[in-house]
Amino acid sequence: GGPVSDLRISEVPWTDVSPLPRDCLCSDVSGSITLAPLAASIVEVKFTTLQMEVDQDFRDFYFEGRYEFARDGCETDWSERRLRGRSGDAYLKPTPCPALIQPWLLEPETDSSYLVLKLKGFWMPPLLQSAPPCPTDARITVYSTNNPKNSRDLCPSGPDVVAFSDGWDRAYEFSAMEISKSLIIEFKSPRRPPLELIEYKFSWMEIFPAHDCPHRCQELQACIPAELWCDGKVHCPSGQDESPTECDLRLPLS
């Protein structure tokens, strides 16, 4: 093959987090293209050309673009969308904005912990022909902050499903590569969120790899923080952490 060029556009909601990819132009485009608006005020544009010939230069490979800042009442408070803690819930609420992608950032409380994310829906397979019908064209996308290529799309309709931080399945193995345990959650829809998504909620919890610990969710094969055990709210999918056996509840005899 000959020379290959691409133009990759990312946005930067948080300056200390890797840019989030949004668009990629990989063909020879002579006409004008209008890209979807971005929620962040910082945008990264990378133009890359590989395998150029010795007689080729910037006159053979180039691009021109124009950008503008729009004031349409759709500013995003990125500090509110950066979530950290032992556990928590967040809600997707209706917005008057167009089809902007306004991501959430989930971060574990400690360096040694991972995250488990609980959502309702079912994961879309890579081959859409084998996917069951999704009642909405909206999707929830989940990926690690430094590994967006391994993103997964969720149809937000169905039973509870979970997603884990990168590296959880190899928590006991040494890795020379830097693994980000933080997660990005994005709601994507070509239109405003439909009515059934107004109350859509996702939950997260900090977990630890350990074979033997006093506060362990058996179905997750993970340990959870002690303060979440018997705190009055179910955190393990089976409810084990709030069971009478674990919490030593005794009903009074009548």
N, C-alpha and C positions, 0 to 999 in steps of 0.2 A: 504494500500500500504506500500511498504518497503522504504528503503532509496532512495533519489533522489539527483542527482548531476547535476550541469550544469557549463559550462565554458563560461563566457560572455566577449566579447572583444569590447572595445570602443576606440575611438580616441579623442584627446584633442587638437583641433586647437587653442583654446583660453583658457589660464590657469584660467581665472576668470569666465568661463562658464562651466556648467555641461558637462561631457563627452558625446559624441554622439555615441549611440550604433551602432555596425556594424555586429558582428557575435555572434551566440549562439550555442554551442554544448551541446545537452541534452541527448545523448545516449552513450552507451559503445562503444568507438571507439578503436580498437586495431591496425589498420593500420595508415599510415601516411596521413595527410590531409594538402593540401596547400591552405591557405586562400587568398582571394583577397588582393592586395596591398592597403595600406592606405596612404592618402595624408599627414596626420600630422606626425610630428616627435615624438610626445608623445602618447603612447598607454597605456591604462589601462586594466589589465587582472584580472578578479574576478572569483575564483573557489569557489563554494558554495555547501555544502552537508547538507541535512536536513534529519531528522528522522533516524539517525545512531543508530545501536544497541550498547549495552554496551560493547560488545566484539570486536567492529570494530574500526580501527584507520587509520592512513595515509597509511598503507600498503594495505588497501582495496580500498581507494579512493585517486586518485592522477592523475596528468597529467605531461607530459613532452612536452616542446616546444622549438623552436629555432626561432630566428628573425635575420634580417639583415637590414641595411640601404642601400637602393639602390640609386645610383646617375645616374639618367637617363634623366636629364634635365627637370624633371617634378615638380620642387620645386614650392610651392604655397606661394604667398605673402598674409598672412592672414590678414594683416592690410588693404589691398585693398578690402578684402571680408567682412570687418566689416563696415556696413553702418549705418549712423545715420543722422537725419535731419528731417525737417518738411515734406519734400517730396523728391522724387528722382526716377531715373530710373537706371536699370542695364541690361546688355546684356550678354547672353550666347554666347561665341565666340568659334570657332573651336580650338582644342588643339591637339598637336602631341602626347599627353600622352595616355596611355591605358585607360581602363574603370575605372578611379579613380573617387571617389565621392569627389568633391571639393565644400563644402557647402558655402552658404552666410549667414551672420548673420545680421538681421535688428533689430535696437534698437530704441525705441521712444525717442524723445528729452527730454521729461519731465516725472516725475514719475506718474503724474496724467493722462497721455494720453495713448491711445492705437494705434494700427496700423491697417490699412486696406491695403491689398495687392491685386493688380489687375494683372491678368494673362490671357492668351488666352488658351482655351482648355475646357475640361469638366472633372468633378470629377469622378473617377472610383468607382463604388459601391463595398461594401464588397464582394458580391457574383459576381464573374467575369462572371458567366453564364448569368447574366442579363445586362451586360455592352454592349453598342454599340461598333462596331469594331473601334479600334484605328489604324490609318494609320501608326503608328511607334511603335517600341518596347521601345522607350524612355519614361521616366516618370519624372515628377516634383513632389517631395515630400515636404510637408509643415508641420511643427509642432512647438510647443512651446519649448523653450530651456529646460524646466524642465518637459515636458510632452510628450516625444517621442512616448509613447504608443498610443496616440491619433493622430497619423500622418494621413495625407490624400494624396492619389496619384492622380495626374492629368495627363490626356492624353493631351500633349501639342499641340492640334490641335482643333480649334473651336472658338466660340465667347468669349467675355470677361467674366470672372468670378472673384469673390472676395473671400478673406479669411480674417478673423479678428483675432486679438490677443486673447489669452485665457482670459476668464472672461468678454468679451465684452457683451455677452448676459445676464450677471448678474452684470453689472456695478453698479447698484443701490442697490445691496444686500451686506451685510457684509459677509466677508469670513475670517474664522480663518486660512485658508491655504494660504501659500505664492503662489501667482500667477505671473508667468513670462509673461510679455507682449511682450517680444522679440520673433522673429520668425526665424526659420532656413529654408532655401530653398535649396533643393538638386536636382541636375540633375543626373539621373541614366540611363545608357544605357549599354548593353553588348558590344557595339561597339563604335567607335567614333561617335560624334554627326552627324546625317544625315544632308544633305544639307539644308533641310527646317528649321533646328533649328539654322543655323548660325546667323540669325538675330532675334532670339527669345529674347523678352524683357519682363521684369516684372517691375511694378511700385509700389511704396508704398506712403502712406500719413499718417500723424498723425491725429488722430481724438479724440474728447472729448465727454463724455456723458453729455447731457444737453437737457432739454425739450424746453427751450426758449433761443435762442442766435441769434445774427444778421447774423452769417455766418453758415448756416445750410444746409447740403445736405439732401433734403427730402427723396430721395430714400435710402440713407444709414441710415437715422434717426440718424445723427451724426453732431456735430459741427466740423468745420475745422479751422485752424489758420487764423487769420485776414489777414496775409500777402499773403495767397494763394487766397484770394477772389479778383477777377478782376485783376489778375496779368498777364493776357495775355495767360495763359495756362489752359486748361480745367482740373479740378480735380474731380468735381462731375460727376458721370456717365452720367447724363442727360445734362451736360453742363450748368446747372443752375448758377454756379458761374461766368460764362463769358457771360451770356445773357445780351442783351441791357437793359432789365428791371432792372436787379440787378446792372449793372455797370453804369446806367444812361447815356447811349450813346444817343446822339442826332445827327441825320444826318442833314447836312446843307440844308436849303431850297434853291432850284434853281429858 
